[in-house]
């Protein structure tokens, strides 16, 4: 999961979703890293070909990835289950279809905006209880090291 801060409100074309308005605030993006941490590194990069919905946000200078949350789950527990648990715990859904065009089960993979970082922390703690798995919180800088064995 990526914790994003949108610093100023804006409207942007997001692939096949069309033009969407984004409010200032904190968001959580839930995705998979099935091929390892290279996808996380890619999401943190500002220069890349636009491929996924999240790319349209992470390339912007007014959007910052503040934290990366890693959770190791069984193969059959996909991001749709994590999204469902987050929504059940009160995570706001404002942009339906974001990041979930290939996911029949989730309304969205982008949750927010949250009222505060404390709200995100409470929901993450409830997610840990629901999954019965630890969640590791890392700074995005941990993925920018030349040492690929860092994480």
Buried (B, 14 or more C-beta within 10 A) or exposed (E): BBBBBBEEEBEBEBBEBEEBEBEEBBBBBBBEBEEEBEBBBBBBEEEEEEEBBBBBBBBBEEBEBEBBBBBEEEEEBBBBBBBBBBBEBEBBBBBEBBBBEEBEEBBBBBBBBBEEEEBBEBBBEBBBEBBEEEBEEBEBEBBEEEEEEEB
